[in-house]
Amino acid sequence: MNKKEMIIAPSVLAADFCNMAAAVKIIESTACEWIHLDIMDGKFVPAITFGHQMVKSIRGITDLTLDVHLMVDSPENQLDFFADAGADYITIHYESSTHLHRHIQRIGELGIKAGISIIPSTPVDAVKELLPYVDQVLVMTVNPGYGGQQLIPECVEKIRRLAEIRNGYDYKYLIAADGGVNRLTAPSVRKAGLDVAVSGSSFFGAENPAEEVLMLKGLI
């Protein structure tokens, strides 16, 4: 896979939920290509965020790629809802369910790109058998459930390992990272082979989000 400019996917988890339309406009005013939507059920992770209706509402006001990250137990029960809501990618967790190959197949049958995610304590080799079938691998670089955490440095090696496997087998998946990616940590994940950087508090907390995106991409 030829290395392209890193995709930036702001997570609306860090946005003002009372003014989501304005948050989307801010994203669209920058060089961002994706919007990341963290779906939390209060079981797989402690927090609860929002469901498919929010995704549907956001789909109605933007053409940006919607990257839906299901941090939920039994995600297979939610796939049709988020596909109908307009998701472009649906990522499920290795740790959240059995029969993952079946669920990834189902996402594809729905016409959606499929992703698999791993938490910091899960090794890359745990999902090696799934890598030929996914469009994205999301490395959680913090323990999931809360925004504003610091990137766990050891997780950068997972990005590097995934890039090695992809190159060795000519797989096509994108490598994404979620958690603690900011202008200080972006150079290390870019160097490791990251394709998609999820940015929450560093994007929405920036004085100049457009400049922050260019910094994350390494363009300034």
Residue, then its C-alpha position, 0 to 999 in steps of 0.5 A: m500500500n502506497k503511503k498517503e497523507m494521514i486521514i484525520a477523523p475528529s471524534v464528536l465525543a469531544a464536541d458540544f452535544c447541544n450543538m452537534a451541527a456546529a461541530v460538524k461545520i467546524i470539521e468540514s471547515t478543516a482538512c478533515e476527511w472523516i468523522h469518528l462516532d464513538i458508540m458506548d453502551g455502558k457495558f463494554v465500557p463504563a460510559i454511555t454516549f449515543g446511538h444510531q439516531m445521532v448517526k442518522s442526523i449527522r449523515g443528514i448534514t454531511d457527506l464526510t465519511l462516517d466512521v462508526h466505532l461500536m464499543v458495545d457488547s454483542p455488536e452484531n445486534q446493532l449492525d443493521f441499525f447503523a448501516d441504515a443510519g448511514a455509516d461508511y465504516i463500522t468497527i467492532h471490538y475483538e473483545s466484545s463478541t464471539h463469531l467475529h468472522r461472521h459479524i465482519q461478513r455481515i457488515g460487508e453484506l450490508g454494503i459497509k466497510a468493516g473494521i476490527s478494534i483492539i484494546p491496549s491489553t489485546p495483542v495484534d496476533a489475536v486478530k491476525e486471522l481476521l486481517p484478510y477480511v477487514d478494511q480497517v484495524l483500529v488500535m486503541t491507544v488508550n483504555p476505551g471509555y473516556g476522552g482526554q487520556q494520554l496515549i500509551p506509548e507501547c501501543v505504537e508498536k502495534i501500529r508498526r506490527l500491523a504495517e509489517i503484516r499488511n506489507g508482508y501479505d499485501y493486505k489492504y486494511l487501513i490502520a487507525a489509532d484512537g486515543g491521545v493522538n495530538r501534535l506531540t504524539a502524531p509524529s511517532v504514530r505517522k512514522a509507525g505507519l498510521d493511516v487514520a488518526v482519531s482526534g477528540s479533545s485535541f481537535f475540539g479543544a484547539e484554538n485553531p482546529a484547521e491548524e491543528v489538523l495540518m499539524l497532525k498531518g505533518l504538513i506544518 
